[in-house]
């Protein structure tokens, strides 16, 4: 399993460095700021930020991550919550300012950027990918695959090239921990669905 961290970023020309500064800036410009994201959970997060802090950052729909990046660069939509890997160059060059990461830990690429939990006290499940096998696969085979995946993921060169350099967070560990993680995500999604009235598809 690995986590593909999302980053909340703003065009650097706005001189906003933290989420509290974003709140203050948005209050001074009600309805004038806009954001984009693909994730329903992060739309929920942004809507909650608006409601809890008396601000009005308007959502703009996009068809692709490239469109979002271009919109921030052009400052037509100055805020996006998008996969960190899409914006590494822009953050490093100073074009974008990263305010927080939807991740369980800080990224080695940007150690000064806090996680959402650190920045807001809110705990939002990060986007993740996992390796699955057909139901009924024998336990010894599952354990062997898990062990091999952990061994490969721990190799320094592989880890650097495929995880760190791509802003991906490896989460290799016992299968039972993965099951707990999935259960936690499902519980959170159920709460969001109840609060928003969203119907399961």
Residue pairs with C-beta under 8 A, 6 or more apart in sequence:
1 128
1 129
1 130
1 131
1 170
1 171
1 172
1 173
1 178
1 181
2 128
2 129
2 163
2 168
2 169
2 170
2 171
3 103
3 104
3 126
3 127
3 128
3 168
3 169
3 171
4 83
4 84
4 85
4 126
4 127
4 128
4 129
4 167
4 168
4 169
5 83
5 84
5 101
5 102
5 103
5 107
5 126
5 127
5 167
5 168
5 169
6 37
6 39
6 42
6 81
6 82
6 83
6 84
6 101
6 102
6 103
6 126
6 127
7 81
7 82
7 83
7 84
7 87
7 91
7 98
7 99
7 100
7 101
7 102
7 113
8 19
8 79
8 80
8 81
8 98
8 99
8 100
8 101
8 102
8 116
9 72
9 79
9 80
9 81
9 82
9 87
9 90
9 91
9 96
9 97
9 98
9 99
10 16
10 22
10 72
10 78
10 79
10 96
10 97
10 99
11 72
11 73
11 75
11 78
11 79
11 95
11 96
11 97
12 94
12 95
12 96
12 97
13 75
14 25
14 78
14 97
16 22
16 25
16 97
16 99
17 97
17 99
18 99
18 119
19 99
19 100
19 119
19 120
22 79
22 99
23 49
23 53
23 55
25 33
26 33
26 53
26 55
26 56
26 57
27 53
27 54
27 55
30 55
30 56
31 56
31 58
33 56
33 57
33 58
33 78
33 79
34 57
34 58
34 59
34 60
34 77
34 78
34 79
35 46
35 57
35 58
35 59
35 60
35 77
35 78
35 79
35 80
35 81
36 59
36 60
36 61
36 62
36 67
36 68
36 71
36 77
36 79
36 80
36 81
36 82
37 43
37 46
37 59
37 68
37 80
37 81
37 82
38 62
38 65
38 82
39 81
39 127
40 192
40 198
41 124
41 125
41 188
41 189
41 192
42 81
42 102
42 124
43 59
44 192
44 196
45 81
45 116
45 122
45 124
46 57
46 59
46 81
47 59
48 122
49 55
49 57
49 120
50 56
50 57
57 79
60 71
60 77
62 68
62 71
62 77
65 82
65 83
65 86
66 86
68 77
68 80
68 82
68 86
69 80
69 82
69 86
69 87
69 90
71 77
71 80
72 78
72 79
72 80
72 87
72 90
72 95
72 96
73 90
73 95
81 102
83 127
83 167
84 91
84 98
84 101
84 103
84 107
84 109
84 110
84 167
85 166
85 167
85 168
87 96
87 98
88 109
88 167
90 96
91 97
91 98
91 110
92 109
98 110
98 113
99 113
99 119
100 113
100 114
100 115
100 116
100 118
100 119
100 120
101 107
101 110
101 113
101 114
101 115
101 116
102 115
102 116
102 124
102 126
102 127
103 115
103 116
103 126
103 169
104 115
104 126
104 169
104 171
105 115
105 169
106 112
106 113
106 114
106 115
107 113
107 167
107 169
108 164
109 164
109 165
109 167
116 122
116 123
116 124
117 123
117 124
124 188
125 184
125 185
125 188
125 189
126 169
128 171
128 181
128 185
130 178
130 182
131 145
131 149
133 141
133 142
133 145
142 175
143 175
146 174
146 175
149 172
150 172
150 173
152 158
153 159
153 163
153 170
153 172
154 172
159 170
162 168
163 169
163 170
171 178
171 181
192 198
193 199
193 200
